[in-house]
Amino acid sequence: MLYWVLGHPASQIVWRGGLACVEHSRMAGCSWLIHAFSTRQGGAGRGRAAGLNLGFTQGTSRARVRENRKLFLQQLGAGDLALATLRQVHSAIVYQVRCAASGELEYRVGENRVPQQPGLAPPQGDALLTDRAGIMLSVKTADCLPVLLADPKRRVVGAVHAGWRGALARVVEKAVGEMRRAYGSDPRNLLAVIGPCIRVCCYEVGEEVEEAFHGRFPHADKFFRKRSESAASHPERNSLSFLNMPPGMNAVPKPPTHLDLVAVAQDQLLAAGLSPRHIEAVDFCTACRADLFYSYRREGSRAGRMLAVIGIRPVKPARASRQPPPTPSLPRRGTNYP
């Protein structure tokens, strides 16, 4: 398989068979797992979601999405892995995933198995964990923040989806807590990579979002940035017209507020017990890089979707060595037989 890489040595754009994805050296250094953050480059998508669209979005061909998913996994060397997905609802619901005796994927919340019928939609939630080989965990994004988790000691992996609602519900922190409870993971051993998402430069939010975070996080100020605008864009600031306005009216608009989702995720990973040295972030903004990523903020409801994936490689059975049968030993000279 031919491939080449571009970008910073820690996080790289890797091209395989005409498809581009982002990989991180921290995860790539674990030979027992497979991981990637897909991009829009390559694939069979058409229209507004042209390229490697991996989500069943409005106006897209389901057949082309299935074709793209198959191609994406094959290029990762994961064509034989079972793809675990979710109906993402911006929650803090975390599932453990395993293969049932029937071969179908089994989703559990705590000790409770989630009833499912083969062929129907996956369960609602926003984080997946597994310690089983042969399963590829995935979360869909188009501006929201994906986090991939790996425990090299116990060989457990996780995939988390967090928009502002999920981040507010502490889905990242809860996923780490569930890894500790269900699999015995020590957070100090975990590796975390935050994938491409809408960055603070582009993620303008309303006052209600800022107020919600201040109600949940005592140090929420560090999650927000006020973007001051130049006086030239507001001529009223340079005039005295505001003196003639009725009481209560403000001629100077409030500066827009931007949310730093990466800072929120990093804060939750630290709160969950991860070492700062084990937390990495891929330095791409999905809203800025229209050439590489789909963006709901930029393209609306018809935007395609990327996948962030992580899975444990199946252990290949050792080949039985073919050895010639042992040569019978010849009797020594002078040996007497009855």
C-alpha positions in Angstrom: 0.0 0.0 0.0 1.5 3.4 -1.0 1.1 6.3 1.3 2.8 9.6 2.1 2.6 12.1 5.0 2.4 15.9 5.3 2.3 18.1 8.4 3.8 18.4 11.8 5.7 15.3 13.0 3.3 14.8 15.9 0.1 15.0 13.8 0.3 14.2 10.2 -2.0 14.1 7.1 -1.5 10.6 5.8 -2.5 9.7 2.2 -3.4 6.1 1.4 -4.9 5.1 -1.9 -6.2 8.6 -2.7 -7.7 9.1 0.8 -6.4 11.6 3.3 -6.7 11.1 7.1 -5.0 12.7 10.1 -2.9 10.5 12.5 -1.0 11.3 15.6 2.4 9.9 16.5 1.3 9.2 20.1 -1.3 6.7 18.9 0.7 5.5 15.9 3.4 4.4 18.4 1.0 1.8 19.8 1.4 -1.1 17.4 -1.6 -3.0 18.8 -4.1 -0.3 17.8 -5.4 1.4 14.7 -6.6 5.0 14.7 -7.4 7.9 12.3 -9.3 11.1 11.9 -10.8 11.1 8.4 -10.9 14.2 6.1 -13.1 15.1 3.1 -10.3 14.3 0.6 -11.0 11.3 -1.6 -14.1 9.1 -1.7 -17.2 8.8 -3.8 -19.4 11.5 -2.4 -21.2 13.9 -4.7 -22.9 17.3 -4.3 -22.4 19.5 -1.2 -21.0 16.5 0.7 -18.6 15.6 -2.1 -15.6 13.6 -1.2 -15.1 11.1 1.7 -18.4 11.7 3.4 -18.8 9.0 6.1 -22.2 10.1 7.6 -25.8 9.5 6.5 -26.7 13.2 6.2 -29.5 15.0 4.5 -29.5 14.5 0.7 -26.7 12.0 0.6 -26.7 8.6 -1.1 -26.5 5.8 1.6 -24.9 3.5 -0.9 -22.0 6.0 -1.5 -21.6 6.5 2.3 -21.3 2.7 2.8 -18.8 2.6 -0.1 -16.8 5.4 1.5 -16.8 3.7 4.9 -15.7 0.4 3.4 -12.9 2.1 1.4 -11.8 4.1 4.5 -11.5 1.1 6.7 -9.7 -0.9 4.0 -7.1 1.8 3.5 -6.5 1.7 7.3 -5.9 -2.0 7.1 -9.1 -2.5 9.2 -11.4 -3.9 6.6 -12.1 -7.0 8.7 -13.0 -5.0 11.9 -16.6 -4.5 12.9 -17.6 -0.8 12.9 -19.3 0.4 16.1 -21.4 3.6 15.6 -23.9 5.7 17.6 -26.8 8.0 17.1 -25.1 10.9 18.6 -27.4 13.1 20.7 -25.0 15.5 22.5 -25.3 13.5 25.7 -22.9 12.0 28.3 -24.0 8.4 27.6 -21.0 6.0 27.5 -21.2 2.4 26.1 -18.9 -0.6 26.4 -18.9 -2.5 23.1 -18.2 -6.3 22.6 -19.1 -9.0 20.1 -22.0 -11.2 21.1 -22.0 -14.9 20.4 -24.2 -14.2 17.3 -21.4 -12.1 15.9 -23.4 -8.9 16.3 -22.0 -5.9 18.2 -23.3 -5.7 21.8 -23.6 -2.3 23.5 -23.7 -2.1 27.4 -24.3 0.8 29.8 -22.7 -0.4 33.0 -23.7 -4.0 33.5 -26.9 -3.6 31.4 -27.0 -4.8 27.8 -28.9 -2.5 25.5 -31.5 -4.5 23.5 -30.9 -4.3 19.8 -32.2 -5.9 16.7 -29.8 -6.7 13.8 -29.9 -4.1 11.0 -31.6 -1.4 13.1 -30.1 2.0 14.1 -27.4 2.0 16.7 -28.2 3.2 20.2 -28.2 6.8 21.3 -25.1 8.1 23.0 -21.8 9.9 22.5 -18.9 7.7 23.7 -17.7 4.1 23.1 -15.2 1.9 24.9 -13.8 -1.5 24.3 -11.1 -3.9 25.3 -12.0 -6.4 22.5 -9.9 -6.9 19.4 -11.6 -6.7 16.0 -14.0 -3.8 16.9 -13.5 -0.3 15.4 -15.0 2.4 17.6 -16.2 5.5 15.7 -17.7 8.9 16.3 -19.0 11.3 13.6 -18.0 15.0 13.5 -18.4 18.1 11.4 -17.1 20.8 13.9 -17.8 18.9 17.1 -14.8 17.6 19.0 -13.6 14.0 18.8 -11.4 12.5 21.5 -9.6 9.2 21.1 -8.4 7.4 24.2 -6.0 4.5 24.7 -4.7 2.6 27.7 -1.4 0.9 26.7 -1.2 -1.0 29.9 -4.6 -2.8 29.8 -5.2 -2.4 26.0 -8.5 -0.5 26.2 -9.6 2.2 23.7 -12.3 4.8 23.6 -13.9 7.3 21.2 -15.8 10.3 22.4 -17.9 13.0 20.6 -18.4 16.3 22.3 -20.2 19.4 21.1 -20.8 22.2 23.6 -23.7 20.3 25.1 -21.8 17.1 25.6 -18.8 19.1 26.9 -21.2 20.9 29.4 -22.4 17.4 30.5 -18.7 16.4 31.0 -18.8 13.5 28.5 -15.0 13.4 28.2 -14.5 13.2 31.9 -17.2 10.5 32.2 -15.7 8.4 29.5 -12.4 8.3 31.4 -14.3 7.4 34.6 -16.0 4.6 32.9 -12.7 3.2 31.5 -11.5 3.2 35.1 -14.6 1.5 36.5 -15.3 -1.1 33.8 -11.7 -2.0 32.8 -9.5 -1.0 35.7 -7.7 1.6 33.7 -5.4 4.0 35.7 -6.0 7.5 34.2 -2.3 8.3 34.7 -1.5 5.6 32.0 -4.0 6.9 29.4 -3.2 8.6 26.2 -5.7 11.1 24.7 -5.7 12.8 21.3 -8.1 15.6 20.6 -8.9 15.6 16.9 -9.8 18.2 14.3 -12.8 20.4 15.4 -14.0 24.0 15.2 -11.4 26.0 17.1 -11.8 29.1 19.2 -11.0 31.3 16.2 -14.3 30.4 14.6 -16.7 29.1 17.3 -18.9 32.1 18.2 -21.5 31.2 20.8 -24.4 33.0 22.4 -24.7 34.4 26.0 -26.8 31.3 27.0 -23.9 29.0 26.3 -21.5 31.2 28.3 -23.9 31.3 31.2 -24.5 27.6 31.1 -20.7 26.9 31.4 -20.3 29.4 34.2 -23.1 27.6 36.0 -21.3 24.3 35.9 -17.6 25.2 35.9 -16.1 27.6 38.6 -13.2 28.4 36.3 -15.2 28.8 33.0 -13.6 32.1 32.1 -10.6 30.3 30.6 -12.9 28.5 28.1 -14.1 31.8 26.5 -12.4 34.5 24.4 -14.0 37.9 23.7 -13.2 38.9 20.1 -12.8 42.7 20.1 -13.8 44.3 16.8 -12.2 47.4 15.3 -13.7 50.8 15.7 -13.8 51.1 11.9 -16.5 48.4 11.7 -18.7 50.4 14.2 -18.7 54.0 13.2 -21.1 54.9 16.0 -18.2 54.4 18.4 -16.5 57.4 16.9 -19.5 59.7 17.1 -21.6 61.3 19.7 -24.9 59.8 18.4 -25.2 57.5 21.4 -26.0 60.6 23.5 -29.3 61.0 21.8 -30.4 57.4 22.2 -33.1 56.5 24.7 -32.0 55.2 28.2 -31.1 51.5 28.2 -30.0 51.5 24.6 -26.4 50.7 23.9 -24.8 52.0 20.6 -21.8 49.8 21.1 -22.5 46.1 20.5 -21.0 43.6 22.9 -17.9 41.8 21.4 -18.7 38.3 20.2 -17.9 35.4 22.5 -16.0 32.4 21.3 -15.8 29.0 23.0 -12.6 27.0 23.2 -13.8 23.4 23.0 -10.2 22.1 23.1 -9.6 23.9 26.4 -12.8 22.4 27.8 -11.7 18.8 26.8 -8.2 19.3 28.1 -9.6 20.5 31.4 -11.9 17.5 31.7 -9.0 15.1 30.9 -6.9 16.7 33.6 -9.8 16.5 36.1 -10.2 12.8 35.3 -6.6 12.2 36.3 -4.6 12.1 33.0 -1.1 13.4 32.9 -0.6 16.7 31.0 2.2 14.9 29.1 -0.3 12.4 27.8 -2.8 14.9 26.3 -2.4 16.0 22.7 -4.5 18.1 20.3 -4.4 18.0 16.5 -3.9 21.6 15.3 -6.6 21.9 12.7 -9.8 24.0 12.6 -12.6 22.4 10.7 -14.3 25.7 9.9 -11.1 27.3 8.6 -9.9 24.4 6.5 -12.6 23.9 3.9 -10.1 22.1 1.7 -9.7 19.3 4.3 -12.8 19.1 6.5 -16.6 19.3 6.5 -18.0 22.0 8.7 -21.6 22.3 9.9 -21.0 25.9 10.9 -19.8 26.7 7.4 -22.0 24.5 5.2 -25.2 23.9 7.2 -27.2 20.7 7.6 -26.1 19.2 4.2 -22.4 19.1 5.4 -20.8 15.7 5.2 -19.3 14.0 8.2 -15.9 12.8 9.2 -15.2 9.8 11.4 -12.7 9.5 14.3 -11.9 5.8 14.7 -9.9 3.7 17.0 -9.7 -0.1 17.4 -7.6 -3.0 18.7 -5.9 -5.1 16.0 -6.9 -8.7 16.0 -4.2 -11.1 17.0 -3.1 -13.2 14.0 -2.8 -16.9 14.7 0.7 -18.1 14.5 1.5 -20.2 11.5 2.2 -23.8 12.3 5.8 -24.6 11.3 6.2 -27.6 9.0 9.1 -29.7 10.3 10.2 -33.0 8.9 9.4 -36.0 11.0 12.3 -37.0 13.4 14.8 -39.5 11.9 14.7 -42.8 13.9 17.9 -43.4 15.7 20.0 -46.3 14.5 21.1 -48.9 17.0 24.7 -48.8 18.0 27.0 -51.5 16.7 27.1 -54.5 19.1 23.6 -54.0 20.5 21.8 -57.4 21.1 18.1 -57.8 20.6 15.9 -60.6 22.0 
